[in-house]
Amino acid sequence: MNIIKIAIIGAGNIGSRHLQALANLKYDAEVYVVDPNKKALSTAKERYENNINNSSSPHTINYLSSFNDLPNSLDFAIVATNSKVRQKVIEELVSKSSIKYMLLEKFLFPSLNQYSNVEKLIKRNQITCWVNCSRRAYPMYKAMKPLIREANKIRFQVSGSKWGLGCNAIHFLDFLAYLTDEYEYILDNRYLDQEILKSKRPGFIEFSGSIFGSSVNNRIQFEITSYNYGAIPINILIDSDTCRIWVDEREGKILISSAKDDWKSKVGYFQITKQSELTNILIEQILSSNSCDLPTYEESCKLHKLLLSVFLNHLNNNSAKEVEECLIT
């Protein structure tokens, strides 16, 4: 296979983890890491070199401060910027290079009109695009799906302290959609906390409290909660007529009972797949099958827009002036 050309736009924490994973990519690659922040580029370089198993890089890595030195054609582009600049970055990127595959970080965009804007851009440039909601790629969670698929009624609960409901609820809604193959939901924001929180990232906001919801066919009921106090680890509970599953992600522990086993409990242990262990696998999947475990852009947009509408409604209910943008990242 020819040398694969990959661009990573944004060398912050998540961008540098994507780069780390490429150290284990089994195909030869020429990688372009773009970020105007020299410190971010330096950190990304250090993390990549720490992940190399021998004295030299298996790939050619180029660290750039702008799009100007990108090649005219790319096999992959990973956009790992914040949500505020993501549409502009994608526009600049596709004006510079033709791209075959694209991976976008979440939360995708802060305003509703941007979703259709970028969709048109992707289709016009014939780019196949996925969104990095990665729980559906974890082996342990993939093994759950057959237990859930046949359930007639499902209750899904997520709870924990200070885990960033705004920027991270999409992961759990996507996980639910993956397990159930349901993408149409009705959401209720009445139990979000009134106080709008400051994000750890300057200029961005966060939420706490609960989002309740149900699938439009009423097969699924769910609750996603982030407490603005304490240090309660994230727990996931799935109750259905076919199985009951409890997960503690921090401890890597899972408890499963199912109807076919007379509801006898089984304990299992797992490790969360880190991004620095995953991106190479996703790229290899795409190269071999033109698909991967992640949700497509179209699938993820449905869920993103549901959540964004809830957050915008909550902001407008607690703001003196109307807002059309929710800056979560």
N, C-alpha and C positions, 0 to 999 in steps of 0.2 A: 504494500500500500504506500502511496505517496505520503510525503510529510504533511501532517495535519496542521492547519493554521488556525490558532485559537486566540481570541482577544478577551481579556478580562477588563471590564471598564469599572473602575472603583477598586482601590487597593486597601480599603479599610478592613475591619475584622473579618467580615464574611468573604470579601474578595480575596484576602490573603489565604483563607482556608480553602477556597476553590483552587488557588494556585498550589498550595501544599499537596492537594490530592493529585495534581497532574504529575508529580514526581513518580507516581505509580501507574501512570497511563502506559499501556503496553504498546501503543503506536508512537512512532517518532513524531515529535511536534515542534512547531515554531510558535512560541507564545509571546503575545504582546500585552503587557500590563500597563494600563493607562490611568494616571491619577495626577492632578496638578500639585498634590501635596507630596513634597519630596520625603517627608518623614514617613508617610504611609507607604511609599514605594520602598523605602529602606527596610521597614518592618516586614513587608511582604517578602522581600528578597531574603531576609534573615530566616523567616519561617520556612520558606521553600528550601533553602540550603540545609536547614536542620532536618528536613525530611528526606534528604537524598541518602541512599544507602551506600554510596561509594564517594570517591573524592571529586567527581565531576558530575555535572547535571546531565541527565539522559536527554534533555531537550535544549533547544536554544531559547533563552529567555531575554526579552527586550523590555526594558523599563522606560516608559515614555511619559512625558508631562502633557501631551496633547494628542489629538487624533491625526496630526499631520503626517506622521511617519507610519501609519498603518498601511498594510498592503491593500490593493484594490479589491482583493477577493479574500474572504474568510470562510472557513468551514464552520466554525463555531464562534458565537459572541455571547459572553456571560456579562449581563448588566447588573452590577452589584452596588449601584449608587443608592442614595436615599430617594424616597418617593417624590420629593418636591422637584427634583431635577430630572427624573427618569424619562419623561416623555421627550424633553429637549435633548437628552443624551442619545436616545434611540434615533431621533430625527437626524442629529449630526452624524451618528454612526452609519446609518444607511445611505446618507448622502456621500460618505467617503468610501464605503466598501460594499460590495455585494456579499450577502451573507446567506448561507444555506440553512443553518440551525441557530436558534437563539434560546437562551435560558435567562429568565427574568427573576430577580429577587422580589420578595413581597415586603411590605404591603405595596401593591402595585402603584397606585396613583391616588392623589388626595381629592380629586374632583371627578364627578361622574362622567362628564363629557370626554375625559381623556381616554376612557376605555374604548370607545368607538373610534376615536382619533387614531389610536395606536393599532387597533384591529385593522383599519383600512390601510395603514402604512405597512403592516406585516403582510397583508394579502397582496397589496400592490407590488411588493418586492419579493413575493413568493418565498417567504421565510416560514419554516416550520418552527413553532415556538412553544415552550413549556414554561411553567412557573414553579419555583422551587419550594413547594409545600412537600417536604420530604418524608413525613411520617409514613406515607403509603409505600415508601421504598424500603422501610425497615423490615428485615426478615421476620422478626417476631410478630409485627403487625400484619404482614402479608399472610401469615399462617392463621390469623384470626378470621379472615374474610369468609372462608367456607362455613364457619360456625354461625355467622351472622346472616348470611345470604338468604336462608330459608325462613327466617323469623317473621312472624306476622305482626308482632308488636315489639317495639324497641324503645327503651329509655336510656339515654346517654347523658352522663354527667361528668363534668370536669370542674375541679376546684383546687385552689391553692392560693398562696399569699404573694402579692406584688410581682406577678409574672408578666405584666404588660398586656392587659386585655385588648387594647387597641391594636397593637402591632402583631400580636400572637394568636388572637382568637381565630384568625383565618386558618391556622394550622389544624385546629381541632375541628372546625366546621368542614374543612377539606377531608380530614381523616374519617369523619362520620359519612360524608358523601361517598368516599372510596369504599367503606365497609358495606354500605347499603345500596349503592348505585342510585341514590336519590339526590337530585340537585335543586329541587324546588321546595323552598321553605318559607314559612311565615315567621318573622322575628318580632320580639317584644322587648322594647328598651326601657320599660317603666321601672325596672329594678337596677338600672345603672345608678351609681352614686352621683349626686348632683355636682359635687366638686370636680372640676376639670383639672387634672394633674399635669405637672411639668414632666416632660420626658427627661431621661438622662442626657439626651442629645439636645443641645440648645436649639430653640426655635420650634420644637416639636412638642406634642401633647400626648397624654395618656388618659386612660379610663380605668375605673375600678367598679366593682359591683357585679351584677349578673345580667346575662342575656338569655332569655327564654325563647323557645321556638318549637315549631312542629313542622313536619312535612305536610304538603298540601293535601295528601291523601290520608293524613292523620295516623299513618303507620308508625311514625317516629315522634317522640317527645324528647327535648333536650334542654339542658341548663349548662351554661359555661360561666364560671364565677372566678373572679380574682379579688380576694380580700385585700383591703388597703391597711392591713395590720398583721402582726404576727409573722411567723416563719413556717407556715403550713406547706409541706411539699405538695407538688401537683399530683393529684390522684385522678384516675379515670375509672368510672364505673359504667358498665354496660349490662343492662338487665333486659332479657327477652324471654319469649316462650321456648327458645331452643337452648339458651346458654346464659350464664352469668359470668362476667369477666371483671376483675379488679386489677388495676395496674398502678404501681408506684414507680414512676420513672426514675426518681432520684436513687432509690435503692435497687433498681433493676429487678423488681420482683413482680410476678404475675400470678394470680389465683384464678383458676378456671373450673367451672362445673358445667355440665351439659346434660340435657335430657337423655341423650343416647347412652350416657354412662351413669344413669340413675342419680344424677346430680351429685356425684361424688367429687369432692374438691381435689384438684391437682395443683401443686405449686411448681412454678418454673422461674428461672432466672435468665437475665439477658443484659446486653449492653447496648445503649443507644448508639446508633451509627453516626459518627461525627462527620461534619461536612468534609473534613480533610481526608476522610476515608471513602467518600461517596461520589464526588464529582467525576473521578476517573471511570467508575463503574457505569455511571449514567452515559457518559460519552461513548464508551465501548458498546453499550446497549444500542445507542442510536446508530452508530456506524454499522452494526451487524444487522439491525432489524428496522431501522428508520422510525423507531419508537423507543420509549423508556417508561419507567415506573411513575414518573411525575404527571400531574394533570396538565392537559393542554391549555393554551391560553384561553380558548373559548370556554372550557370547563371552569377554569379558575375565575374568569371574569364574572360568571353567574354568582359565585359565592362572594367574591370581593364586593360586588355592587350591592348585594344584600346587606352585608356588614357596614359598608360605607354609608348607605342610606340610613341605617339605624344610628350611626354615630353623628351624621349631619343633623338628623332630626333632634338628637339629644343636645347637640351644641346650640341649635336654634331655639330650643325650649329653655335654654339657660343663658341666653345671650341677649343683649339689648339691641343688637343689629343682626340682620340676616347674613349668614355665612354660606358659601358654596364650596369651601375647601376645608378638609380635615387633615391637618398635618400630623399624621402618624407615620412611623417608619419601621 
